[in-house]
Amino acid sequence: MPHIIKIDQQNPDKDTLDIISKLISKGKTFIYPTETFYGIGALYNDETSVVKIFDIKGRDLINPLPLIIPEISFLQKISADISTNALKLAAQFWPGPLTLVFKADDNLSHTITAGTGTVACRHSGLNVINIILKRINSSITSTSANISGRKNASNISKIDKKILDSVDFIIDAGNTNGGLPSTIIDVSREPFKILRKGAIDSSLLVDYCSCIT
């Protein structure tokens, strides 16, 4: 099994953060905690590692990969069109389990977008991940740590051994909160469309933004 790095979600150790940040920056693939379940990550602009994520999960290359970004301003690096209403949604509900689908920048990897011309992303509600992403000033892939189509895992012990053995290292932060996955909204055009109901109640989103259908 790959090296397991234990970390305290509430009070992460600086040396541990340094180790994790350096490994991610080198293009390593890894398992990491989110505010819901464990995910598999790789630098968004490391094509070799991104392709490896598809192989690890047995994920079809026509299925795009979502991203986690370090802060709202990072949207400018991955999206070609960011509307005022989309920014308002992000400012209100990020960090948190809300995934927004934007028109992708032309320079973004077609492996990530799967040729859709759009990119799904969110700002994680788990502080330790936000700290790491700000340290590396980059984005990582955000897909569940499972074989495609199987159950999500809220603890390292519940992740398929095949997945565990396939990544370069593992970030173990104990139990995650589980629950519903992120709510997904397509904000690439108006009116916005809810693509998946999830952790954030759809009625709250509709009440906040009248352009959501």
N, C-alpha and C positions, 0 to 999 in steps of 0.2 A: 504494500500500500504506500502511496506517496506520503511525503512529510506532512504531518498535521500540526498546524499552528493554532494554539488555543488563544482566545482573546476575550476580554471582558467587554461586553456590549456597552455597559454604563461608564466604565472607567478604563479605556484602552491604554495599555502601556506604550510609551513613546518608542522604545526599542523594537517592540513587536510591530508597531505601525511602520517603522522604517524598513523592517525586513519584508513585510508584505508589499509595501509600495515599490521597493526595488525589484521584487520578483515580477510584479504585474508589468512594470515598465520594461522588463526584458522580454515581454511577449509570452509569459507562461500562462497556461490555462489553469483554472482553479475553481473550487467550490466555495461558495460564500453565503452568509446569512442575509436575508432581507427582512423587512418588517412582517412578512407573511410566511414564506417558505425559503428553503435553501435553493440557490441558483447556481448556474455554471457561467463563469465569466472569462473574458479575454478582452484585450484592448480592441476597441472598435476599428482602429486603423491598422491592425496587424492581420493582413489577409490570411496568412498561414494558420494563425491561431483561430481565426473566425471560422475557417473551413473545418478545422479540427472539432469545433463545437458541434457542427452538423454530424460529423462522423461519430462522435461520442454518444450522441442522443439517438442516432438513427433517424435524424430529422430530414425531411425532404427539402431539397435546395430551393423549391418553389415556395417555401414557407419562410417569410422574412423573420429576422431576429430583432427583437426590441432592444433598446439601450437604456442604461441608467447614466444620467449626466450629473456633473458636479454642482451645477448651478444654472439658473435660468439663462444667463448670458451665453452659455455654451450652445444654446439653440442656433446661434448665428453660424456656427461651424458645421452644422449638419442639416439645416433647413434653408430652403430657398425663398420661403414665403411664410412669414409669421404675422398673423393678423392681430389687431388690437384686442379683440375679444378672446383670442386664444391666450394671449399674454395675461389677460385678466384672470382667466381660469387657472393658469399656472401659478400666478401670484397668490391666489386665494387657497388653492388646494395642495400646493407643493410646499415642503416635502410631504409626500404621502402616497398612498396606493391609487394614484390616478395616472393612467397612461394616455398620452395625447399623440395622435397620429398627424404628422406634418408632411407637407410636400418636401421631398428630400433635395438636398443640394446635389448638383450634378457630379460633384467630386466624391460623393459618398459611395462606399463600396457597393457594387451591385449584388454582391453576395448577401449583404445585410438587408438590402431592400427587396431582394429576390425579383428585381425587375419591375416592381410595383410603382416606382416613382415616389414612394412615401416612406417615412421612417417613424416608428413608434418609440416614444421615450418617456421617461419620468425621472423625477428627483426623489430618491429614496427617503423614506421616513425613518430609516435606521441610521442614527448619528455616526456610528463607527464607519459605515460605508461612505458616508459623505465626507468624513475626515480624510479617508484614504484617497478618494477621487480628487479632492482639492489638492492633496499633496502631489499627485501625479499630473494634475491639471488635464485630465482626460476622461473619456467615457468608456464604459465596459458593456459587454453584452448582458442581456437580462433574460434568461430562459431557465425554466425550472430544472433542478438537478434530478432528472429522471429519464428513463427511456421514453421517447415520444408516445403519448397516449396513456401512460401509466400515472399512478398517484404521485402527488407532490409530497415532499418530506419536510417535517418541521424539526428534525434532529438528524445528525450525521448517521446515527445507528440505523435509520430507516431508509437510507439511500442505497440503491442497488449496488452491489459490490463491483459490477462491471463499470459503473459510472465512476465510483471511487478510484478504481485502479487505472482509469484512463486519463485523469487529469495530472498536472504537474505538482500541485499542492492543494491542501485543504485548510480553509479557515473555519475553525470550530468555535462557535460562540454559544454553545448550549442550545436550548430550545428556542425556536422562534414562535411567534404568536399564532401562526397558522390562520385559520379562518378562510374568508373568501379571497380570491385573487384580485388584482387591481381592476378597477373599472376602466374601460377603454372608450375613448371618444375620438372620432375622426374630425380633426379641425383643419383639414387641408382645403376645405371649401365650406361656405355657409349656405344653408343652415348646417350646423354641426350635427353629427349623427352618433348616437350611442351604439357602439359595436358589441360591447359585452357589459352586462351588469356585474357589479362586483362589490368590493369593500366599501366604496363610497356610494351612499344611497343616490340613485338616479334622480329622485325628486329634489334633493338638495342642489344638484347640479342644474337642473332645469329651472328651479326657482332663482338661482344665482345668475344664470345666463339664458335669456329668452330665445337665443338663436340655436338652442339645442332641441333636436327632435328625437 
